[in-house]
Amino acid sequence: MRNDSGDRSRPTDPAVGEALLRHLPLLRRFVSRFLSQHQDIEDIAQEAYLRAFQSGRENPPRSPRAYLLRVARNLALNELARKSRWMSETIESASLEPQVGRELEDDLHSQQRLSLFCEAASELPTQCRRVFLMRKVYGYTHREIARELGISEKTVEKHVATGLLRCSRFLEAREAGALEPSRKARTASHD
């Protein structure tokens, strides 16, 4: 429906914004299935709300809740993919960096981090681990993995996202617990 100036930027259904607002608590819980950091959850929830609202102004969705969750899922998966690329680049750069000039402690930390990552990956469920390693270690595309394992590309995406999330949480938990005692040990040895 056009307003007097012929502009279609006004919502045709003013209830879309209200409907989306009602689902914000659900949206945050939904996004937390993909991401663990509070700030990431809030950022994705806000971005999903804004995108759904702006899109709903032009073409109100039949189900604002379903549309909002679909937008949030896509944004969360994009964020996981971005973090996955960063993690892969970090691991690759750690293993490819020249060792000349690095201190022993830095080498040890990198080796421990890589070892923790391997341990985290080994704790994934079998199919998830297989998909995750095919993607992250061997560089297969989602399509290649789906074809090789006889599963859908969507299932591949879910396994990669799950693997990344579980590995990230594993690394965070291990590093938070493991770093404190080692710091205490270094401090005690310097006394």
C-alpha positions, -999 to 999 in steps of 0.1 A, spaced: 0 0 0 15 34 -10 12 64 11 4 99 -3 39 104 -16 40 71 -34 67 58 -10 65 21 -1 90 24 28 62 24 54 50 -9 68 18 -22 54 12 -42 86 22 -22 118 19 -54 138 51 -68 122 74 -48 145 53 -57 175 53 -94 166 90 -94 161 96 -77 195 75 -103 212 100 -130 200 132 -113 212 136 -136 243 131 -166 221 155 -152 195 183 -148 221 178 -184 233 178 -196 197 210 -178 189 227 -192 220 224 -227 204 250 -215 179 271 -190 198 284 -190 234 297 -155 240 270 -132 254 281 -103 232 280 -124 200 244 -136 210 233 -100 215 249 -88 183 233 -115 162 199 -111 179 199 -73 172 211 -78 136 184 -104 130 157 -82 144 168 -52 124 170 -72 91 137 -89 97 120 -56 106 134 -38 76 125 -67 52 90 -69 69 84 -33 61 84 -41 24 69 -76 25 54 -86 58 61 -123 65 32 -147 72 50 -159 103 72 -132 119 85 -157 144 97 -183 118 111 -155 96 130 -140 125 145 -173 135 155 -181 99 173 -147 96 190 -153 130 201 -189 120 217 -176 88 235 -148 106 247 -172 133 260 -197 108 278 -168 90 294 -158 123 304 -194 130 319 -196 95 338 -164 101 351 -177 134 359 -210 118 380 -193 91 398 -173 118 405 -204 138 417 -223 107 440 -194 98 453 -192 133 461 -229 134 477 -228 99 497 -197 108 509 -213 140 521 -244 122 536 -225 92 553 -197 111 591 -199 111 605 -210 144 635 -187 142 634 -160 169 604 -174 188 608 -181 225 604 -216 238 573 -207 258 555 -195 226 563 -227 209 551 -247 238 518 -227 239 512 -232 202 518 -269 205 496 -272 235 468 -253 217 470 -275 186 470 -305 209 440 -292 227 423 -286 193 430 -322 183 417 -335 216 385 -313 212 379 -327 177 384 -363 190 356 -358 215 330 -349 188 304 -375 178 316 -398 151 297 -384 121 302 -348 133 340 -354 137 342 -370 103 325 -340 86 344 -314 107 378 -329 99 370 -333 62 361 -297 60 387 -281 84 417 -304 79 413 -318 44 396 -288 29 366 -306 13 337 -284 2 303 -289 17 291 -304 -15 320 -329 -17 314 -340 19 277 -344 13 284 -366 -18 311 -386 -1 291 -394 31 256 -396 14 241 -368 35 226 -334 26 247 -302 24 225 -288 52 235 -316 74 271 -309 66 266 -273 76 251 -283 109 279 -308 116 306 -281 108 288 -255 130 284 -280 158 320 -291 156 332 -255 156 310 -246 186 320 -277 206 357 -273 199 356 -236 208 338 -243 240 363 -272 248 393 -249 241 378 -221 262 371 -244 291 405 -261 290 425 -229 286 406 -211 314 413 -240 338 448 -248 325 462 -213 323 456 -204 359 478 -232 375 506 -227 350 506 -189 358 508 -198 395 537 -222 388 557 -196 368 551 -170 395 562 -195 423 594 -204 403 604 -168 399 602 -161 437 
